[in-house]
Amino acid sequence: MAEVCCIVNNRPITVVSSDPESPQVLSPNVLLTHKTDNDTEYIPDLSLKDTYKAQWKQVQVLANQFWKRWKTEYLHNLQLRKKWEVESRNLCKDDIVLMIDDTLHRNQWLT
């Protein structure tokens, strides 16, 4: 059962690029664990305080990377408008829209 969960949660939820320089593919497992199959990072011997500090910094970096990709890849796919391909109505009063402000911190939205 664990293997089935792993297979299901490794499916990509964004477009898979054939470019070898593109970032890793976003999947539910990456969102849940912030790890990929090829994560083999060397961690030197540190004091407990330094270890916690390094882990906290790593989590912050990963969260920031995820937030950036979430905004640019996943949210973009949710709100595609087929401009010039398919005629669609204009936005109207009381429509729900997503506004992104790059000056806001991670996981904060305009209200």
Buried (B, 14 or more C-beta within 10 A) or exposed (E): EEEEEEEEBBEEBBEEEEEEEEEEBBBBBBBEEBEEEEEEEEEEEEEEEEEEEEEEEEEEEBEEEBBEBBBEBBEBEEEEEEEEEEEEEEEEEEEEEEEEEEEEEEEEEEE
